[in-house]
């Protein structure tokens, strides 16, 4: 499927909801520092996946491409 034809690109409401999650995740990782413990990093990665999975139903193609296994 052409990614430009997904709901993320066609529906502003869907884009706004997904972008909100992406921004929260970006802020969370920006707040991790070089003094963060491995457990804190692991927690952040788990939280990121949880948030993405909550909005995956809005656009499975776009969000699914972000849910890549480590």
Residue pairs with C-beta under 8 A, 6 or more apart in sequence:
1 61
3 9
3 61
3 62
3 65
6 59
6 61
6 62
7 14
7 58
7 59
7 62
8 14
8 15
8 18
8 58
8 59
8 61
8 62
8 63
9 15
14 58
14 59
17 55
17 58
18 55
18 58
18 59
18 62
18 63
21 51
21 52
21 54
21 55
24 51
25 47
25 48
25 51
25 52
28 44
28 47
28 48
29 44
29 48
32 40
32 41
32 44
45 70
49 67
52 63
52 66
52 67
53 67
55 63
56 63
56 64
56 67
